[in-house]
């Protein structure tokens, strides 16, 4: 189920790569979920998505 949510958010970003709130939700999900052995969490990618969110906000 977690991977389905991530895939859905990734598809949303394909449609609109500058949607700050989608970057936020993806970053939060990746940060909160357990790591690779238990789930799909990924702290480094969460940071990248958070940075993308800030960039999308700045570009508005």
C-alpha angles and dihedrals in degrees: 000000000000092000090051090056091049091048090050092051091047090053089050089053090050088058093045115011092182097057100124097193092055090052088050094051092046092049092048093048093048091047097047099044121085118260131270099291093058106021143340100286116138121178096193093051089046089059091049091052091048089053090049089052092053091048091051090052092049092049093057 
